[in-house]
């Protein structure tokens, strides 16, 4: 099985994280002796399914570090996250499926990527697959980690920072995708955006995972599936100093 990949490495560090580390680009924040992006690139470089990897971000810093690496193609960042995805897809050329990841999930590895993609295809064909992680799984492995959770009928879930999709669905939906990205960590605002009936079900705790995926599918005119993921590393993004301290501890204990 072969797919392509996009790693988004142009994101600006938030004020708290940037002030804490002195680095404006999230991907270049050091964890131990290496910039955070190194951990994500290593995971994808060891991921056998990935044929080509588009690394999207500031050319100077990335070219010096990864310009000669096999399978990696550099692409410039867009003005928005969705624009960066489009730029990454363009340099990859034709792809049946593309795995897209942010550069702030340094706990992932090639095995986790493989397990996620395998789980996606086991669910049948779709245009987009999005990982969700149950709170008990997340807190069982990383107690004290601060995540944003959505309360659904089956339990409490947080989203992952990777997505598997068919690349042709992206460009026609960039505007809508940007709105959804902005609302990703605001569950109630997201519900209002996609309908009051949806909001009421969500508030009453009666909204199911399947109903949420179906509504998202209708909104974007695609077939989207939520993938129940057993690997919380996919959702352990470094957004604030406490996140950075946690992943530093985890990586130091495994090195």
Secondary structure as a PSIPRED ss2 file (coil, helix, strand):
# PSIPRED VFORMAT (PSIPRED V4.0)

   1 X C   1.000  0.000  0.000
   2 X C   1.000  0.000  0.000
   3 X E   0.000  0.000  1.000
   4 X E   0.000  0.000  1.000
   5 X E   0.000  0.000  1.000
   6 X E   0.000  0.000  1.000
   7 X E   0.000  0.000  1.000
   8 X E   0.000  0.000  1.000
   9 X C   1.000  0.000  0.000
  10 X C   1.000  0.000  0.000
  11 X C   1.000  0.000  0.000
  12 X E   0.000  0.000  1.000
  13 X C   1.000  0.000  0.000
  14 X C   1.000  0.000  0.000
  15 X H   0.000  1.000  0.000
  16 X H   0.000  1.000  0.000
  17 X H   0.000  1.000  0.000
  18 X H   0.000  1.000  0.000
  19 X H   0.000  1.000  0.000
  20 X H   0.000  1.000  0.000
  21 X H   0.000  1.000  0.000
  22 X C   1.000  0.000  0.000
  23 X C   1.000  0.000  0.000
  24 X C   1.000  0.000  0.000
  25 X E   0.000  0.000  1.000
  26 X H   0.000  1.000  0.000
  27 X H   0.000  1.000  0.000
  28 X H   0.000  1.000  0.000
  29 X C   1.000  0.000  0.000
  30 X E   0.000  0.000  1.000
  31 X E   0.000  0.000  1.000
  32 X C   1.000  0.000  0.000
  33 X C   1.000  0.000  0.000
  34 X E   0.000  0.000  1.000
  35 X E   0.000  0.000  1.000
  36 X H   0.000  1.000  0.000
  37 X H   0.000  1.000  0.000
  38 X H   0.000  1.000  0.000
  39 X H   0.000  1.000  0.000
  40 X H   0.000  1.000  0.000
  41 X H   0.000  1.000  0.000
  42 X H   0.000  1.000  0.000
  43 X H   0.000  1.000  0.000
  44 X H   0.000  1.000  0.000
  45 X H   0.000  1.000  0.000
  46 X C   1.000  0.000  0.000
  47 X C   1.000  0.000  0.000
  48 X C   1.000  0.000  0.000
  49 X C   1.000  0.000  0.000
  50 X E   0.000  0.000  1.000
  51 X E   0.000  0.000  1.000
  52 X E   0.000  0.000  1.000
  53 X E   0.000  0.000  1.000
  54 X E   0.000  0.000  1.000
  55 X E   0.000  0.000  1.000
  56 X E   0.000  0.000  1.000
  57 X C   1.000  0.000  0.000
  58 X C   1.000  0.000  0.000
  59 X H   0.000  1.000  0.000
  60 X H   0.000  1.000  0.000
  61 X H   0.000  1.000  0.000
  62 X H   0.000  1.000  0.000
  63 X H   0.000  1.000  0.000
  64 X H   0.000  1.000  0.000
  65 X H   0.000  1.000  0.000
  66 X H   0.000  1.000  0.000
  67 X C   1.000  0.000  0.000
  68 X C   1.000  0.000  0.000
  69 X C   1.000  0.000  0.000
  70 X C   1.000  0.000  0.000
  71 X C   1.000  0.000  0.000
  72 X E   0.000  0.000  1.000
  73 X E   0.000  0.000  1.000
  74 X E   0.000  0.000  1.000
  75 X E   0.000  0.000  1.000
  76 X C   1.000  0.000  0.000
  77 X C   1.000  0.000  0.000
  78 X C   1.000  0.000  0.000
  79 X C   1.000  0.000  0.000
  80 X C   1.000  0.000  0.000
  81 X H   0.000  1.000  0.000
  82 X H   0.000  1.000  0.000
  83 X H   0.000  1.000  0.000
  84 X H   0.000  1.000  0.000
  85 X H   0.000  1.000  0.000
  86 X H   0.000  1.000  0.000
  87 X H   0.000  1.000  0.000
  88 X H   0.000  1.000  0.000
  89 X H   0.000  1.000  0.000
  90 X H   0.000  1.000  0.000
  91 X H   0.000  1.000  0.000
  92 X H   0.000  1.000  0.000
  93 X C   1.000  0.000  0.000
  94 X C   1.000  0.000  0.000
  95 X C   1.000  0.000  0.000
  96 X C   1.000  0.000  0.000
  97 X C   1.000  0.000  0.000
  98 X E   0.000  0.000  1.000
  99 X E   0.000  0.000  1.000
 100 X E   0.000  0.000  1.000
 101 X E   0.000  0.000  1.000
 102 X E   0.000  0.000  1.000
 103 X C   1.000  0.000  0.000
 104 X C   1.000  0.000  0.000
 105 X C   1.000  0.000  0.000
 106 X C   1.000  0.000  0.000
 107 X C   1.000  0.000  0.000
 108 X C   1.000  0.000  0.000
 109 X C   1.000  0.000  0.000
 110 X H   0.000  1.000  0.000
 111 X H   0.000  1.000  0.000
 112 X H   0.000  1.000  0.000
 113 X H   0.000  1.000  0.000
 114 X H   0.000  1.000  0.000
 115 X H   0.000  1.000  0.000
 116 X H   0.000  1.000  0.000
 117 X H   0.000  1.000  0.000
 118 X H   0.000  1.000  0.000
 119 X H   0.000  1.000  0.000
 120 X H   0.000  1.000  0.000
 121 X H   0.000  1.000  0.000
 122 X H   0.000  1.000  0.000
 123 X C   1.000  0.000  0.000
 124 X C   1.000  0.000  0.000
 125 X C   1.000  0.000  0.000
 126 X C   1.000  0.000  0.000
 127 X C   1.000  0.000  0.000
 128 X E   0.000  0.000  1.000
 129 X E   0.000  0.000  1.000
 130 X E   0.000  0.000  1.000
 131 X E   0.000  0.000  1.000
 132 X E   0.000  0.000  1.000
 133 X E   0.000  0.000  1.000
 134 X E   0.000  0.000  1.000
 135 X H   0.000  1.000  0.000
 136 X H   0.000  1.000  0.000
 137 X H   0.000  1.000  0.000
 138 X H   0.000  1.000  0.000
 139 X H   0.000  1.000  0.000
 140 X H   0.000  1.000  0.000
 141 X H   0.000  1.000  0.000
 142 X C   1.000  0.000  0.000
 143 X C   1.000  0.000  0.000
 144 X C   1.000  0.000  0.000
 145 X C   1.000  0.000  0.000
 146 X C   1.000  0.000  0.000
 147 X C   1.000  0.000  0.000
 148 X C   1.000  0.000  0.000
 149 X C   1.000  0.000  0.000
 150 X E   0.000  0.000  1.000
 151 X E   0.000  0.000  1.000
 152 X E   0.000  0.000  1.000
 153 X C   1.000  0.000  0.000
 154 X C   1.000  0.000  0.000
 155 X E   0.000  0.000  1.000
 156 X E   0.000  0.000  1.000
 157 X E   0.000  0.000  1.000
 158 X E   0.000  0.000  1.000
 159 X E   0.000  0.000  1.000
 160 X E   0.000  0.000  1.000
 161 X E   0.000  0.000  1.000
 162 X E   0.000  0.000  1.000
 163 X E   0.000  0.000  1.000
 164 X E   0.000  0.000  1.000
 165 X E   0.000  0.000  1.000
 166 X C   1.000  0.000  0.000
 167 X H   0.000  1.000  0.000
 168 X H   0.000  1.000  0.000
 169 X H   0.000  1.000  0.000
 170 X C   1.000  0.000  0.000
 171 X H   0.000  1.000  0.000
 172 X H   0.000  1.000  0.000
 173 X H   0.000  1.000  0.000
 174 X H   0.000  1.000  0.000
 175 X H   0.000  1.000  0.000
 176 X H   0.000  1.000  0.000
 177 X H   0.000  1.000  0.000
 178 X H   0.000  1.000  0.000
 179 X H   0.000  1.000  0.000
 180 X H   0.000  1.000  0.000
 181 X H   0.000  1.000  0.000
 182 X H   0.000  1.000  0.000
 183 X C   1.000  0.000  0.000
 184 X C   1.000  0.000  0.000
 185 X C   1.000  0.000  0.000
 186 X C   1.000  0.000  0.000
 187 X H   0.000  1.000  0.000
 188 X H   0.000  1.000  0.000
 189 X H   0.000  1.000  0.000
 190 X H   0.000  1.000  0.000
 191 X H   0.000  1.000  0.000
 192 X H   0.000  1.000  0.000
 193 X H   0.000  1.000  0.000
 194 X H   0.000  1.000  0.000
 195 X C   1.000  0.000  0.000
 196 X H   0.000  1.000  0.000
 197 X H   0.000  1.000  0.000
 198 X H   0.000  1.000  0.000
 199 X H   0.000  1.000  0.000
 200 X H   0.000  1.000  0.000
 201 X H   0.000  1.000  0.000
 202 X H   0.000  1.000  0.000
 203 X H   0.000  1.000  0.000
 204 X C   1.000  0.000  0.000
 205 X C   1.000  0.000  0.000
 206 X C   1.000  0.000  0.000
 207 X C   1.000  0.000  0.000
 208 X C   1.000  0.000  0.000
 209 X H   0.000  1.000  0.000
 210 X H   0.000  1.000  0.000
 211 X H   0.000  1.000  0.000
 212 X H   0.000  1.000  0.000
 213 X H   0.000  1.000  0.000
 214 X H   0.000  1.000  0.000
 215 X H   0.000  1.000  0.000
 216 X H   0.000  1.000  0.000
 217 X H   0.000  1.000  0.000
 218 X H   0.000  1.000  0.000
 219 X H   0.000  1.000  0.000
 220 X H   0.000  1.000  0.000
 221 X C   1.000  0.000  0.000
 222 X C   1.000  0.000  0.000
 223 X C   1.000  0.000  0.000
 224 X E   0.000  0.000  1.000
 225 X E   0.000  0.000  1.000
 226 X E   0.000  0.000  1.000
 227 X E   0.000  0.000  1.000
 228 X E   0.000  0.000  1.000
 229 X C   1.000  0.000  0.000
 230 X C   1.000  0.000  0.000
 231 X C   1.000  0.000  0.000
 232 X H   0.000  1.000  0.000
 233 X H   0.000  1.000  0.000
 234 X H   0.000  1.000  0.000
 235 X H   0.000  1.000  0.000
 236 X C   1.000  0.000  0.000
 237 X C   1.000  0.000  0.000
 238 X C   1.000  0.000  0.000
 239 X C   1.000  0.000  0.000
 240 X C   1.000  0.000  0.000
 241 X H   0.000  1.000  0.000
 242 X H   0.000  1.000  0.000
 243 X H   0.000  1.000  0.000
 244 X H   0.000  1.000  0.000
 245 X H   0.000  1.000  0.000
 246 X H   0.000  1.000  0.000
 247 X H   0.000  1.000  0.000
 248 X H   0.000  1.000  0.000
 249 X H   0.000  1.000  0.000
 250 X H   0.000  1.000  0.000
 251 X H   0.000  1.000  0.000
 252 X H   0.000  1.000  0.000
 253 X H   0.000  1.000  0.000
 254 X H   0.000  1.000  0.000
 255 X C   1.000  0.000  0.000
